[in-house]
C-alpha cells in the first residue's frame, strides 16, 4: 500500500499534534512543584502512548518512502 500525498500530510499532522502533546506534558511535568515531581502512572502511560504513536507514524512513513 502506497501513501498518497493526502495520507502523508495527515500522518505528518498526527505526528505534529502528538509531539505537541508530548512537549506540553513534559513542560507541565517540569513546572510541577518538587513534591509532585513523581509522575502519576496515568501520566506516564499517556506519554508512552504518545511516543509510541509518533514512532508508529514515522515507521509507516519511512517504510512507504523506501518503497517508492
Z-matrix of the N, CA and C atoms (Angstrom, degrees):
N
C 1 1.432
C 2 1.525 1 109.64
N 3 1.299 2 116.82 1 124.66
C 4 1.447 3 120.77 2 179.10
C 5 1.520 4 110.00 3 -98.19
N 6 1.301 5 115.40 4 141.34
C 7 1.454 6 120.14 5 175.93
C 8 1.519 7 108.71 6 -83.20
N 9 1.315 8 117.17 7 130.56
C 10 1.447 9 118.09 8 173.42
C 11 1.527 10 108.44 9 -88.19
N 12 1.310 11 116.22 10 178.41
C 13 1.457 12 120.88 11 -175.86
C 14 1.522 13 112.00 12 -60.49
N 15 1.330 14 117.68 13 -40.44
C 16 1.472 15 120.35 14 179.33
C 17 1.522 16 111.67 15 -63.88
N 18 1.336 17 116.64 16 -43.85
C 19 1.465 18 119.97 17 179.28
C 20 1.521 19 110.94 18 -64.95
N 21 1.331 20 116.30 19 -39.19
C 22 1.467 21 120.13 20 177.85
C 23 1.514 22 110.62 21 -63.52
N 24 1.327 23 116.64 22 -42.77
C 25 1.467 24 120.46 23 178.81
C 26 1.523 25 111.15 24 -62.68
N 27 1.326 26 116.62 25 -41.54
C 28 1.463 27 120.20 26 177.63
C 29 1.528 28 110.91 27 -63.19
N 30 1.338 29 116.43 28 -42.22
C 31 1.463 30 120.34 29 179.55
C 32 1.524 31 110.25 30 -63.34
N 33 1.321 32 116.75 31 -41.59
C 34 1.464 33 120.32 32 178.98
C 35 1.528 34 109.87 33 -65.27
N 36 1.311 35 117.19 34 -38.89
C 37 1.461 36 120.55 35 176.60
C 38 1.512 37 111.87 36 -62.12
N 39 1.339 38 116.68 37 -41.54
C 40 1.471 39 120.06 38 177.77
C 41 1.524 40 110.89 39 -63.65
N 42 1.324 41 116.41 40 -39.46
C 43 1.464 42 120.78 41 178.61
C 44 1.524 43 109.83 42 -64.03
N 45 1.336 44 116.39 43 -46.02
C 46 1.465 45 119.81 44 -179.81
C 47 1.523 46 111.82 45 -60.77
N 48 1.325 47 117.18 46 -43.42
C 49 1.462 48 120.45 47 179.67
C 50 1.530 49 110.90 48 -65.35
N 51 1.322 50 116.84 49 -41.58
C 52 1.468 51 120.11 50 179.44
C 53 1.531 52 110.33 51 -65.34
N 54 1.325 53 116.97 52 -41.14
C 55 1.463 54 119.56 53 178.35
C 56 1.528 55 110.94 54 -64.62
N 57 1.313 56 117.05 55 -36.23
C 58 1.470 57 120.54 56 176.52
C 59 1.521 58 110.72 57 -64.14
N 60 1.333 59 116.91 58 -41.68
C 61 1.460 60 119.78 59 178.38
C 62 1.524 61 111.12 60 -66.12
N 63 1.323 62 117.03 61 -38.26
C 64 1.468 63 121.04 62 177.43
C 65 1.521 64 109.62 63 -63.92
N 66 1.334 65 116.36 64 -46.40
C 67 1.457 66 120.55 65 179.44
C 68 1.529 67 111.10 66 -59.31
N 69 1.323 68 117.37 67 -43.66
C 70 1.464 69 121.44 68 179.47
C 71 1.527 70 110.71 69 -63.57
N 72 1.336 71 116.50 70 -43.51
C 73 1.465 72 119.76 71 -179.80
C 74 1.523 73 111.24 72 -63.17
N 75 1.329 74 116.74 73 -40.63
C 76 1.463 75 119.72 74 179.41
C 77 1.526 76 111.27 75 -69.20
N 78 1.332 77 116.65 76 -37.91
C 79 1.465 78 120.37 77 176.85
C 80 1.518 79 110.36 78 -64.45
N 81 1.336 80 116.26 79 -45.47
C 82 1.463 81 120.17 80 178.05
C 83 1.520 82 111.04 81 -59.27
N 84 1.325 83 115.70 82 -41.55
C 85 1.465 84 120.19 83 -179.66
C 86 1.531 85 110.51 84 -65.39
N 87 1.332 86 116.96 85 -39.94
C 88 1.465 87 120.75 86 -179.82
C 89 1.524 88 111.92 87 -68.13
N 90 1.324 89 116.46 88 -28.00
C 91 1.466 90 120.83 89 -177.67
C 92 1.528 91 113.52 90 -89.71
N 93 1.305 92 118.16 91 -1.02
C 94 1.464 93 120.87 92 178.57
C 95 1.520 94 110.22 93 -70.93
N 96 1.331 95 116.43 94 150.85
C 97 1.473 96 118.99 95 174.02
C 98 1.537 97 110.25 96 -61.83
N 99 1.305 98 115.13 97 155.64
C 100 1.471 99 120.39 98 -176.84
C 101 1.521 100 112.28 99 -54.95
N 102 1.314 101 117.48 100 -34.99
C 103 1.469 102 120.88 101 -178.73
C 104 1.524 103 111.82 102 -68.04
N 105 1.318 104 117.20 103 -23.74
C 106 1.467 105 121.07 104 -177.50
C 107 1.522 106 112.33 105 -105.67
N 108 1.323 107 117.60 106 16.74
C 109 1.459 108 120.84 107 -176.83
C 110 1.527 109 111.71 108 -66.06
N 111 1.307 110 116.39 109 -33.14
C 112 1.465 111 119.53 110 178.48
C 113 1.533 112 108.71 111 -61.13
N 114 1.356 113 117.46 112 109.15
C 115 1.463 114 118.92 113 -176.39
C 116 1.520 115 112.41 114 -68.70
N 117 1.298 116 115.06 115 144.27
C 118 1.456 117 120.51 116 177.72
C 119 1.520 118 109.13 117 -68.90
N 120 1.316 119 116.01 118 153.12
C 121 1.463 120 120.84 119 -179.83
C 122 1.522 121 111.16 120 -59.08
N 123 1.330 122 117.25 121 -40.08
C 124 1.464 123 120.92 122 179.59
C 125 1.517 124 110.59 123 -63.83
N 126 1.343 125 117.76 124 -39.86
C 127 1.462 126 121.00 125 177.73
C 128 1.522 127 111.09 126 -62.76
N 129 1.315 128 115.78 127 -44.57
C 130 1.457 129 120.04 128 179.76
C 131 1.526 130 110.68 129 -64.20
N 132 1.306 131 117.60 130 -42.89
C 133 1.462 132 121.44 131 -179.71
C 134 1.521 133 110.94 132 -63.69
N 135 1.331 134 116.62 133 -41.90
C 136 1.468 135 120.48 134 179.19
C 137 1.521 136 110.73 135 -64.64
N 138 1.320 137 116.79 136 -41.95
C 139 1.456 138 120.71 137 179.26
C 140 1.525 139 110.84 138 -64.92
N 141 1.312 140 117.08 139 -42.91
C 142 1.467 141 120.83 140 177.22
C 143 1.523 142 111.29 141 -62.13
N 144 1.323 143 117.37 142 -39.13
C 145 1.467 144 120.95 143 178.45
C 146 1.519 145 110.95 144 -64.97
N 147 1.327 146 117.21 145 -39.76
C 148 1.466 147 120.74 146 178.10
C 149 1.529 148 110.56 147 -63.68
N 150 1.320 149 116.22 148 -44.94
C 151 1.466 150 120.45 149 179.51
C 152 1.526 151 110.02 150 -62.84
N 153 1.310 152 117.12 151 -43.03
C 154 1.470 153 120.39 152 178.39
C 155 1.524 154 111.03 153 -62.48
N 156 1.326 155 117.57 154 -38.01
C 157 1.466 156 121.01 155 178.52
C 158 1.522 157 111.10 156 -64.65
N 159 1.322 158 116.86 157 -42.43
C 160 1.467 159 120.55 158 178.46
C 161 1.523 160 110.24 159 -63.55
N 162 1.308 161 116.77 160 -45.58
C 163 1.463 162 120.73 161 179.96
C 164 1.531 163 110.55 162 -61.61
N 165 1.327 164 117.06 163 -42.28
C 166 1.465 165 120.74 164 178.37
C 167 1.510 166 112.35 165 -61.78
N 168 1.324 167 117.58 166 -44.51
C 169 1.466 168 121.25 167 178.76
C 170 1.530 169 110.65 168 -64.07
N 171 1.329 170 116.62 169 -42.98
C 172 1.462 171 119.81 170 179.09
C 173 1.524 172 111.45 171 -64.56
N 174 1.320 173 117.15 172 -42.34
C 175 1.465 174 120.82 173 177.17
C 176 1.522 175 110.86 174 -58.64
N 177 1.314 176 115.57 175 -42.56
C 178 1.462 177 120.73 176 -179.74
C 179 1.529 178 111.29 177 -64.07
N 180 1.327 179 116.28 178 -45.26
C 181 1.464 180 119.81 179 178.84
C 182 1.525 181 111.90 180 -65.08
N 183 1.313 182 116.81 181 -40.62
C 184 1.460 183 120.66 182 178.93
C 185 1.518 184 110.92 183 -64.65
N 186 1.320 185 117.42 184 -43.75
C 187 1.471 186 121.42 185 179.04
C 188 1.528 187 110.59 186 -60.56
N 189 1.314 188 116.51 187 -42.74
C 190 1.460 189 120.01 188 179.19
C 191 1.511 190 111.67 189 -67.52
N 192 1.323 191 117.62 190 -37.51
C 193 1.459 192 121.17 191 178.37
C 194 1.528 193 110.19 192 -65.81
N 195 1.317 194 117.45 193 -37.48
C 196 1.465 195 121.28 194 178.10
C 197 1.521 196 112.22 195 -65.35
N 198 1.337 197 115.83 196 -31.54
C 199 1.467 198 120.22 197 -178.39
C 200 1.532 199 113.13 198 -83.75
N 201 1.292 200 116.54 199 -11.68
C 202 1.450 201 113.35 200 179.49
C 203 1.436 202 115.91 201 161.46
